[in-house]
C-alpha cells in the first residue's frame, strides 16, 4: 500500500511540475500568457492530491492534517479560477493582466511550499 501511495505522490509532483513548468516557460519566454497545458497540470495535481488526502496507506496512529489539506485545496481552486479566467480572456482576444499571471506562479509556489514546509 505504501508503494501505491508513493506512486500517487509521484503523479502529484508531475502535475505540479507541468503547471509550474509551463508557467515558467511563459514567464521567462516573454509571452506571459496562459497555456492550455496549465489546466492539465492543475487537473493532474488536483486529482492526485485528493487521492493523497484519503487516509489510506498511512502508518498506524498517523492522522492526515486536514487543515493543511483544506488550505492547499483552496489555493488550488484559486489557481484554477485564475487560469480559467485568463484562458477565457485570451480566447476573446484580450490580454491577461500581469498581476493575474504572476499571481498564478506565486500561488503555485506557495502551494508547493505548504506541502514541503508544513509538518
TORRO-772888 format. One record per atom (N, C-alpha, C): atom name; residue in three letters; x, z, y. Coordinates in Angstrom, 1 decimal, decimal comma. Example, Ala and Ser with C-alpha at 12.3 -4.5 7.8 and 13.67 -1.06 7.14 Angstrom:
! residues 2
+------+------+--------+--------+--------+
: site : code :      X :      Z :      Y :
+------+------+--------+--------+--------+
:    N :  ALA :   13,2 :    7,8 :   -5,7 :
:   CA :  ALA :   12,3 :    7,8 :   -4,5 :
:    C :  ALA :   13,2 :    7,8 :   -3,3 :
:    N :  SER :   12,8 :    7,1 :   -2,2 :
:   CA :  SER :   13,7 :    7,1 :   -1,1 :
:    C :  SER :   12,9 :    7,9 :    0,0 :
+------+------+--------+--------+--------+
END
This chain:
! residues 119
+------+------+--------+--------+--------+
: site : code :      X :      Z :      Y :
+------+------+--------+--------+--------+
:    N :  UNK :    0,8 :    0,0 :   -1,2 :
:   CA :  UNK :    0,0 :    0,0 :    0,0 :
:    C :  UNK :    0,9 :    0,0 :    1,3 :
:    N :  UNK :    2,0 :    0,7 :    1,2 :
:   CA :  UNK :    2,9 :    0,7 :    2,3 :
:    C :  UNK :    3,5 :   -0,7 :    2,6 :
:    N :  UNK :    3,7 :   -1,4 :    1,6 :
:   CA :  UNK :    4,3 :   -2,8 :    1,8 :
:    C :  UNK :    3,2 :   -3,7 :    2,5 :
:    N :  UNK :    2,0 :   -3,5 :    2,1 :
:   CA :  UNK :    0,9 :   -4,3 :    2,8 :
:    C :  UNK :    0,8 :   -3,9 :    4,3 :
:    N :  UNK :    0,9 :   -2,6 :    4,5 :
:   CA :  UNK :    0,9 :   -2,1 :    5,9 :
:    C :  UNK :    2,0 :   -2,7 :    6,7 :
:    N :  UNK :    3,2 :   -2,8 :    6,1 :
:   CA :  UNK :    4,4 :   -3,4 :    6,8 :
:    C :  UNK :    4,2 :   -4,9 :    7,1 :
:    N :  UNK :    3,5 :   -5,5 :    6,2 :
:   CA :  UNK :    3,2 :   -7,0 :    6,4 :
:    C :  UNK :    2,3 :   -7,2 :    7,5 :
:    N :  UNK :    1,3 :   -6,3 :    7,6 :
:   CA :  UNK :    0,3 :   -6,4 :    8,7 :
:    C :  UNK :    1,0 :   -6,1 :   10,0 :
:    N :  UNK :    1,9 :   -5,1 :   10,0 :
:   CA :  UNK :    2,7 :   -4,8 :   11,2 :
:    C :  UNK :    3,5 :   -6,0 :   11,6 :
:    N :  UNK :    4,1 :   -6,7 :   10,7 :
:   CA :  UNK :    4,9 :   -7,9 :   11,0 :
:    C :  UNK :    4,1 :   -8,9 :   11,6 :
:    N :  UNK :    2,9 :   -9,2 :   11,1 :
:   CA :  UNK :    1,9 :  -10,1 :   11,7 :
:    C :  UNK :    1,6 :   -9,7 :   13,1 :
:    N :  UNK :    1,3 :   -8,4 :   13,3 :
:   CA :  UNK :    1,0 :   -7,9 :   14,6 :
:    C :  UNK :    2,1 :   -8,2 :   15,6 :
:    N :  UNK :    3,4 :   -8,0 :   15,2 :
:   CA :  UNK :    4,5 :   -8,3 :   16,0 :
:    C :  UNK :    4,7 :   -9,8 :   16,3 :
:    N :  UNK :    4,3 :  -10,6 :   15,3 :
:   CA :  UNK :    4,3 :  -12,1 :   15,6 :
:    C :  UNK :    3,3 :  -12,4 :   16,6 :
:    N :  UNK :    2,1 :  -11,8 :   16,6 :
:   CA :  UNK :    1,1 :  -12,1 :   17,6 :
:    C :  UNK :    1,6 :  -11,7 :   19,0 :
:    N :  UNK :    2,3 :  -10,5 :   19,1 :
:   CA :  UNK :    2,9 :  -10,1 :   20,4 :
:    C :  UNK :    3,9 :  -11,1 :   20,8 :
:    N :  UNK :    4,8 :  -11,5 :   19,9 :
:   CA :  UNK :    5,8 :  -12,5 :   20,2 :
:    C :  UNK :    5,3 :  -13,8 :   20,7 :
:    N :  UNK :    4,2 :  -14,3 :   20,1 :
:   CA :  UNK :    3,6 :  -15,6 :   20,5 :
:    C :  UNK :    3,0 :  -15,4 :   21,9 :
:    N :  UNK :    2,3 :  -14,3 :   22,2 :
:   CA :  UNK :    1,7 :  -14,1 :   23,5 :
:    C :  UNK :    2,8 :  -13,9 :   24,6 :
:    N :  UNK :    3,7 :  -13,0 :   24,4 :
:   CA :  UNK :    4,8 :  -12,8 :   25,4 :
:    C :  UNK :    5,7 :  -14,0 :   25,5 :
:    N :  UNK :    6,1 :  -14,6 :   24,4 :
:   CA :  UNK :    7,0 :  -15,7 :   24,4 :
:    C :  UNK :    6,4 :  -16,9 :   25,2 :
:    N :  UNK :    5,1 :  -17,2 :   24,9 :
:   CA :  UNK :    4,5 :  -18,3 :   25,7 :
:    C :  UNK :    4,4 :  -18,0 :   27,2 :
:    N :  UNK :    4,1 :  -16,7 :   27,5 :
:   CA :  UNK :    4,0 :  -16,3 :   28,9 :
:    C :  UNK :    5,4 :  -16,4 :   29,5 :
:    N :  UNK :    6,4 :  -16,0 :   28,8 :
:   CA :  UNK :    7,8 :  -16,0 :   29,4 :
:    C :  UNK :    8,2 :  -17,5 :   29,6 :
:    N :  UNK :    7,9 :  -18,4 :   28,7 :
:   CA :  UNK :    8,2 :  -19,8 :   28,9 :
:    C :  UNK :    7,6 :  -20,3 :   30,1 :
:    N :  UNK :    6,3 :  -20,0 :   30,4 :
:   CA :  UNK :    5,7 :  -20,5 :   31,6 :
:    C :  UNK :    6,2 :  -19,8 :   32,8 :
:    N :  UNK :    6,5 :  -18,5 :   32,7 :
:   CA :  UNK :    7,0 :  -17,8 :   33,9 :
:    C :  UNK :    8,4 :  -18,3 :   34,3 :
:    N :  UNK :    9,3 :  -18,5 :   33,4 :
:   CA :  UNK :   10,6 :  -18,8 :   33,8 :
:    C :  UNK :   10,9 :  -20,3 :   33,7 :
:    N :  UNK :    9,9 :  -21,1 :   33,3 :
:   CA :  UNK :    9,9 :  -22,5 :   33,3 :
:    C :  UNK :    9,4 :  -23,1 :   34,6 :
:    N :  UNK :    8,9 :  -22,3 :   35,5 :
:   CA :  UNK :    8,5 :  -22,7 :   36,8 :
:    C :  UNK :    7,0 :  -23,1 :   36,9 :
:    N :  UNK :    6,3 :  -23,3 :   35,8 :
:   CA :  UNK :    4,9 :  -23,8 :   35,9 :
:    C :  UNK :    3,9 :  -22,7 :   36,3 :
:    N :  UNK :    4,1 :  -21,5 :   35,7 :
:   CA :  UNK :    3,2 :  -20,3 :   35,9 :
:    C :  UNK :    1,8 :  -20,7 :   35,7 :
:    N :  UNK :    1,5 :  -21,2 :   34,5 :
:   CA :  UNK :    0,1 :  -21,5 :   34,1 :
:    C :  UNK :   -0,1 :  -20,8 :   32,8 :
:    N :  UNK :   -1,3 :  -20,6 :   32,4 :
:   CA :  UNK :   -1,6 :  -20,1 :   31,1 :
:    C :  UNK :   -1,7 :  -21,2 :   30,1 :
:    N :  UNK :   -1,2 :  -20,9 :   28,9 :
:   CA :  UNK :   -1,3 :  -21,9 :   27,8 :
:    C :  UNK :   -2,3 :  -21,4 :   26,7 :
:    N :  UNK :   -2,9 :  -22,4 :   26,0 :
:   CA :  UNK :   -3,9 :  -22,0 :   25,0 :
:    C :  UNK :   -3,3 :  -21,2 :   23,9 :
:    N :  UNK :   -2,0 :  -21,4 :   23,6 :
:   CA :  UNK :   -1,4 :  -20,6 :   22,6 :
:    C :  UNK :   -1,4 :  -19,1 :   22,9 :
:    N :  UNK :   -1,5 :  -18,7 :   24,1 :
:   CA :  UNK :   -1,5 :  -17,3 :   24,5 :
:    C :  UNK :   -2,8 :  -16,7 :   23,9 :
:    N :  UNK :   -3,9 :  -17,5 :   23,8 :
:   CA :  UNK :   -5,1 :  -16,9 :   23,2 :
:    C :  UNK :   -4,9 :  -16,7 :   21,7 :
:    N :  UNK :   -4,1 :  -17,6 :   21,1 :
:   CA :  UNK :   -3,9 :  -17,4 :   19,6 :
:    C :  UNK :   -3,0 :  -16,2 :   19,4 :
:    N :  UNK :   -2,0 :  -16,0 :   20,2 :
:   CA :  UNK :   -1,2 :  -14,8 :   20,1 :
:    C :  UNK :   -2,0 :  -13,5 :   20,3 :
:    N :  UNK :   -2,8 :  -13,6 :   21,3 :
:   CA :  UNK :   -3,7 :  -12,4 :   21,6 :
:    C :  UNK :   -4,6 :  -12,1 :   20,4 :
:    N :  UNK :   -5,2 :  -13,2 :   19,8 :
:   CA :  UNK :   -6,1 :  -13,0 :   18,7 :
:    C :  UNK :   -5,3 :  -12,5 :   17,5 :
:    N :  UNK :   -4,1 :  -13,0 :   17,2 :
:   CA :  UNK :   -3,4 :  -12,5 :   16,0 :
:    C :  UNK :   -3,0 :  -11,0 :   16,2 :
:    N :  UNK :   -2,5 :  -10,7 :   17,4 :
:   CA :  UNK :   -2,1 :   -9,3 :   17,7 :
:    C :  UNK :   -3,3 :   -8,4 :   17,7 :
:    N :  UNK :   -4,5 :   -8,8 :   18,1 :
:   CA :  UNK :   -5,7 :   -8,0 :   18,2 :
:    C :  UNK :   -6,2 :   -7,7 :   16,8 :
:    N :  UNK :   -6,3 :   -8,8 :   16,0 :
:   CA :  UNK :   -6,9 :   -8,6 :   14,6 :
:    C :  UNK :   -5,9 :   -7,8 :   13,8 :
:    N :  UNK :   -4,6 :   -8,0 :   13,8 :
:   CA :  UNK :   -3,7 :   -7,2 :   13,1 :
:    C :  UNK :   -3,6 :   -5,8 :   13,6 :
:    N :  UNK :   -3,7 :   -5,6 :   14,9 :
:   CA :  UNK :   -3,8 :   -4,3 :   15,5 :
:    C :  UNK :   -5,0 :   -3,5 :   15,0 :
:    N :  UNK :   -6,1 :   -4,1 :   14,9 :
:   CA :  UNK :   -7,3 :   -3,4 :   14,4 :
:    C :  UNK :   -7,1 :   -3,1 :   12,9 :
:    N :  UNK :   -6,5 :   -3,9 :   12,2 :
:   CA :  UNK :   -6,2 :   -3,6 :   10,8 :
:    C :  UNK :   -5,3 :   -2,5 :   10,7 :
:    N :  UNK :   -4,3 :   -2,4 :   11,5 :
:   CA :  UNK :   -3,3 :   -1,3 :   11,5 :
:    C :  UNK :   -4,0 :    0,0 :   11,9 :
:    N :  UNK :   -5,0 :   -0,1 :   12,8 :
:   CA :  UNK :   -5,7 :    1,2 :   13,2 :
:    C :  UNK :   -6,5 :    1,8 :   12,2 :
:    N :  UNK :   -6,8 :    1,1 :   11,1 :
:   CA :  UNK :   -7,6 :    1,7 :   10,0 :
:    C :  UNK :   -6,7 :    2,7 :    9,3 :
:    N :  UNK :   -7,3 :    3,8 :    8,8 :
:   CA :  UNK :   -6,5 :    4,9 :    8,2 :
:    C :  UNK :   -6,1 :    4,6 :    6,8 :
:    N :  UNK :   -5,5 :    3,5 :    6,5 :
:   CA :  UNK :   -5,1 :    3,2 :    5,1 :
:    C :  UNK :   -3,5 :    3,1 :    5,1 :
:    N :  UNK :   -3,0 :    3,5 :    4,0 :
:   CA :  UNK :   -1,5 :    3,4 :    3,8 :
:    C :  UNK :   -0,7 :    4,4 :    4,6 :
:    N :  UNK :   -1,4 :    5,4 :    5,1 :
:   CA :  UNK :   -0,7 :    6,5 :    5,8 :
:    C :  UNK :   -0,3 :    7,5 :    4,8 :
:    N :  UNK :    0,8 :    8,2 :    5,1 :
:   CA :  UNK :    1,2 :    9,3 :    4,2 :
:    C :  UNK :    0,2 :   10,4 :    4,2 :
:    N :  UNK :    0,2 :   11,2 :    3,2 :
:   CA :  UNK :   -0,8 :   12,3 :    3,1 :
:    C :  UNK :   -0,6 :   13,3 :    4,3 :
:    N :  UNK :   -1,8 :   13,6 :    4,9 :
:   CA :  UNK :   -1,8 :   14,5 :    6,1 :
:    C :  UNK :   -1,6 :   13,8 :    7,4 :
:    N :  UNK :   -1,2 :   12,6 :    7,4 :
:   CA :  UNK :   -1,0 :   11,9 :    8,7 :
:    C :  UNK :   -2,3 :   11,4 :    9,3 :
:    N :  UNK :   -2,5 :   11,6 :   10,5 :
:   CA :  UNK :   -3,7 :   11,2 :   11,2 :
:    C :  UNK :   -3,4 :   10,1 :   12,2 :
:    N :  UNK :   -4,2 :    9,0 :   12,3 :
:   CA :  UNK :   -4,0 :    8,0 :   13,3 :
:    C :  UNK :   -4,2 :    8,6 :   14,7 :
:    N :  UNK :   -3,4 :    8,1 :   15,7 :
:   CA :  UNK :   -3,6 :    8,5 :   17,1 :
:    C :  UNK :   -4,6 :    7,7 :   17,7 :
:    N :  UNK :   -5,9 :    8,1 :   17,7 :
:   CA :  UNK :   -7,0 :    7,3 :   18,2 :
:    C :  UNK :   -6,9 :    7,1 :   19,7 :
:    N :  UNK :   -6,4 :    8,1 :   20,5 :
:   CA :  UNK :   -6,2 :    7,9 :   21,9 :
:    C :  UNK :   -5,3 :    6,7 :   22,2 :
:    N :  UNK :   -4,2 :    6,7 :   21,5 :
:   CA :  UNK :   -3,2 :    5,6 :   21,7 :
:    C :  UNK :   -3,8 :    4,3 :   21,3 :
:    N :  UNK :   -4,5 :    4,2 :   20,2 :
:   CA :  UNK :   -5,2 :    3,0 :   19,7 :
:    C :  UNK :   -6,2 :    2,6 :   20,7 :
:    N :  UNK :   -7,0 :    3,5 :   21,3 :
:   CA :  UNK :   -8,0 :    3,1 :   22,3 :
:    C :  UNK :   -7,4 :    2,6 :   23,6 :
:    N :  UNK :   -6,3 :    3,2 :   24,0 :
:   CA :  UNK :   -5,7 :    2,7 :   25,2 :
:    C :  UNK :   -5,1 :    1,3 :   25,0 :
:    N :  UNK :   -4,5 :    1,1 :   23,8 :
:   CA :  UNK :   -3,9 :   -0,2 :   23,5 :
:    C :  UNK :   -5,0 :   -1,3 :   23,4 :
:    N :  UNK :   -6,2 :   -0,9 :   22,9 :
:   CA :  UNK :   -7,3 :   -1,8 :   22,8 :
:    C :  UNK :   -7,8 :   -2,2 :   24,2 :
:    N :  UNK :   -7,9 :   -1,2 :   25,1 :
:   CA :  UNK :   -8,4 :   -1,5 :   26,4 :
:    C :  UNK :   -7,4 :   -2,5 :   27,1 :
:    N :  UNK :   -6,1 :   -2,2 :   27,0 :
:   CA :  UNK :   -5,1 :   -3,1 :   27,6 :
:    C :  UNK :   -5,2 :   -4,5 :   27,0 :
:    N :  UNK :   -5,4 :   -4,6 :   25,7 :
:   CA :  UNK :   -5,6 :   -5,9 :   25,0 :
:    C :  UNK :   -6,8 :   -6,7 :   25,5 :
:    N :  UNK :   -7,9 :   -5,9 :   25,7 :
:   CA :  UNK :   -9,1 :   -6,6 :   26,3 :
:    C :  UNK :   -8,9 :   -7,0 :   27,7 :
:    N :  UNK :   -8,2 :   -6,2 :   28,5 :
:   CA :  UNK :   -7,8 :   -6,6 :   29,9 :
:    C :  UNK :   -7,0 :   -7,9 :   29,9 :
:    N :  UNK :   -6,0 :   -8,0 :   29,0 :
:   CA :  UNK :   -5,2 :   -9,2 :   28,9 :
:    C :  UNK :   -6,0 :  -10,4 :   28,5 :
:    N :  UNK :   -6,9 :  -10,2 :   27,6 :
:   CA :  UNK :   -7,8 :  -11,3 :   27,1 :
:    C :  UNK :   -8,7 :  -11,8 :   28,3 :
:    N :  UNK :   -9,2 :  -10,8 :   29,0 :
:   CA :  UNK :  -10,0 :  -11,2 :   30,2 :
:    C :  UNK :   -9,3 :  -12,0 :   31,2 :
:    N :  UNK :   -8,0 :  -11,6 :   31,5 :
:   CA :  UNK :   -7,2 :  -12,3 :   32,5 :
:    C :  UNK :   -6,8 :  -13,7 :   32,0 :
:    N :  UNK :   -6,4 :  -13,7 :   30,7 :
:   CA :  UNK :   -6,0 :  -15,0 :   30,2 :
:    C :  UNK :   -7,2 :  -16,0 :   30,1 :
:    N :  UNK :   -8,4 :  -15,4 :   29,7 :
:   CA :  UNK :   -9,6 :  -16,3 :   29,6 :
:    C :  UNK :  -10,0 :  -16,8 :   31,0 :
:    N :  UNK :  -10,0 :  -15,9 :   32,0 :
:   CA :  UNK :  -10,4 :  -16,3 :   33,3 :
:    C :  UNK :   -9,4 :  -17,3 :   33,9 :
:    N :  UNK :   -8,1 :  -17,1 :   33,6 :
:   CA :  UNK :   -7,0 :  -18,0 :   34,1 :
:    C :  UNK :   -7,2 :  -19,4 :   33,5 :
:    N :  UNK :   -7,4 :  -19,5 :   32,2 :
:   CA :  UNK :   -7,6 :  -20,7 :   31,5 :
:    C :  UNK :   -8,9 :  -21,4 :   32,0 :
:    N :  UNK :   -9,9 :  -20,7 :   32,3 :
:   CA :  UNK :  -11,1 :  -21,3 :   32,8 :
:    C :  UNK :  -10,9 :  -21,9 :   34,2 :
:    N :  UNK :  -10,1 :  -21,2 :   35,1 :
:   CA :  UNK :   -9,8 :  -21,7 :   36,4 :
:    C :  UNK :   -9,0 :  -23,0 :   36,3 :
:    N :  UNK :   -8,0 :  -23,0 :   35,3 :
:   CA :  UNK :   -7,2 :  -24,2 :   35,1 :
:    C :  UNK :   -8,0 :  -25,4 :   34,7 :
:    N :  UNK :   -9,0 :  -25,1 :   33,8 :
:   CA :  UNK :   -9,9 :  -26,3 :   33,4 :
:    C :  UNK :  -10,7 :  -26,9 :   34,5 :
:    N :  UNK :  -11,0 :  -26,0 :   35,5 :
:   CA :  UNK :  -11,7 :  -26,5 :   36,7 :
:    C :  UNK :  -10,8 :  -27,1 :   37,7 :
:    N :  UNK :   -9,5 :  -27,1 :   37,5 :
:   CA :  UNK :   -8,5 :  -27,7 :   38,4 :
:    C :  UNK :   -7,9 :  -26,7 :   39,4 :
:    N :  UNK :   -8,3 :  -25,5 :   39,4 :
:   CA :  UNK :   -7,8 :  -24,5 :   40,3 :
:    C :  UNK :   -6,6 :  -23,9 :   39,8 :
:    N :  UNK :   -5,8 :  -23,3 :   40,6 :
:   CA :  UNK :   -4,5 :  -22,7 :   40,2 :
:    C :  UNK :   -4,8 :  -21,2 :   39,8 :
:    N :  UNK :   -4,0 :  -20,7 :   38,9 :
:   CA :  UNK :   -4,1 :  -19,3 :   38,6 :
:    C :  UNK :   -3,4 :  -18,5 :   39,7 :
:    N :  UNK :   -4,1 :  -17,4 :   40,2 :
:   CA :  UNK :   -3,4 :  -16,6 :   41,2 :
:    C :  UNK :   -2,2 :  -16,0 :   40,6 :
:    N :  UNK :   -1,1 :  -16,0 :   41,4 :
:   CA :  UNK :    0,1 :  -15,4 :   40,9 :
:    C :  UNK :    0,0 :  -14,0 :   40,4 :
:    N :  UNK :   -0,8 :  -13,2 :   41,1 :
:   CA :  UNK :   -1,0 :  -11,8 :   40,7 :
:    C :  UNK :   -1,6 :  -11,7 :   39,3 :
:    N :  UNK :   -2,5 :  -12,5 :   39,0 :
:   CA :  UNK :   -3,1 :  -12,5 :   37,7 :
:    C :  UNK :   -2,1 :  -13,0 :   36,6 :
:    N :  UNK :   -1,3 :  -14,0 :   36,9 :
:   CA :  UNK :   -0,3 :  -14,5 :   36,0 :
:    C :  UNK :    0,7 :  -13,4 :   35,7 :
:    N :  UNK :    1,2 :  -12,8 :   36,7 :
:   CA :  UNK :    2,3 :  -11,8 :   36,5 :
:    C :  UNK :    1,7 :  -10,5 :   35,8 :
:    N :  UNK :    0,4 :  -10,2 :   36,1 :
:   CA :  UNK :   -0,2 :   -9,0 :   35,5 :
:    C :  UNK :   -0,3 :   -9,2 :   34,0 :
:    N :  UNK :   -0,5 :  -10,4 :   33,5 :
:   CA :  UNK :   -0,6 :  -10,6 :   32,1 :
:    C :  UNK :    0,7 :  -10,2 :   31,4 :
:    N :  UNK :    1,8 :  -10,7 :   32,0 :
:   CA :  UNK :    3,1 :  -10,3 :   31,5 :
:    C :  UNK :    3,4 :   -8,8 :   31,5 :
:    N :  UNK :    3,1 :   -8,2 :   32,6 :
:   CA :  UNK :    3,3 :   -6,8 :   32,8 :
:    C :  UNK :    2,5 :   -6,0 :   31,8 :
:    N :  UNK :    1,2 :   -6,3 :   31,6 :
:   CA :  UNK :    0,3 :   -5,6 :   30,7 :
:    C :  UNK :    0,7 :   -5,8 :   29,3 :
:    N :  UNK :    1,2 :   -7,0 :   28,9 :
:   CA :  UNK :    1,7 :   -7,3 :   27,6 :
:    C :  UNK :    2,9 :   -6,4 :   27,3 :
:    N :  UNK :    3,8 :   -6,2 :   28,2 :
:   CA :  UNK :    5,0 :   -5,3 :   28,1 :
:    C :  UNK :    4,6 :   -3,9 :   28,0 :
:    N :  UNK :    3,6 :   -3,5 :   28,8 :
:   CA :  UNK :    3,1 :   -2,1 :   28,8 :
:    C :  UNK :    2,5 :   -1,8 :   27,4 :
:    N :  UNK :    1,7 :   -2,8 :   26,9 :
:   CA :  UNK :    1,1 :   -2,6 :   25,5 :
:    C :  UNK :    2,2 :   -2,4 :   24,5 :
:    N :  UNK :    3,3 :   -3,2 :   24,6 :
:   CA :  UNK :    4,4 :   -3,0 :   23,6 :
:    C :  UNK :    5,1 :   -1,7 :   23,8 :
:    N :  UNK :    5,2 :   -1,3 :   25,1 :
:   CA :  UNK :    5,9 :    0,0 :   25,4 :
:    C :  UNK :    5,1 :    1,1 :   24,9 :
:    N :  UNK :    3,8 :    1,1 :   25,0 :
:   CA :  UNK :    2,9 :    2,2 :   24,5 :
:    C :  UNK :    3,1 :    2,3 :   23,0 :
:    N :  UNK :    3,2 :    1,1 :   22,3 :
:   CA :  UNK :    3,4 :    1,1 :   20,9 :
:    C :  UNK :    4,7 :    1,7 :   20,4 :
:    N :  UNK :    5,7 :    1,5 :   21,2 :
:   CA :  UNK :    7,1 :    1,9 :   20,8 :
:    C :  UNK :    7,3 :    3,3 :   21,2 :
:    N :  UNK :    7,0 :    3,7 :   22,5 :
:   CA :  UNK :    7,4 :    4,9 :   23,1 :
:    C :  UNK :    6,4 :    6,1 :   22,8 :
:    N :  UNK :    5,2 :    5,8 :   22,6 :
:   CA :  UNK :    4,2 :    6,9 :   22,4 :
:    C :  UNK :    4,2 :    7,3 :   20,9 :
:    N :  UNK :    4,6 :    8,5 :   20,7 :
:   CA :  UNK :    4,6 :    9,0 :   19,3 :
:    C :  UNK :    3,7 :   10,1 :   19,1 :
+------+------+--------+--------+--------+
END
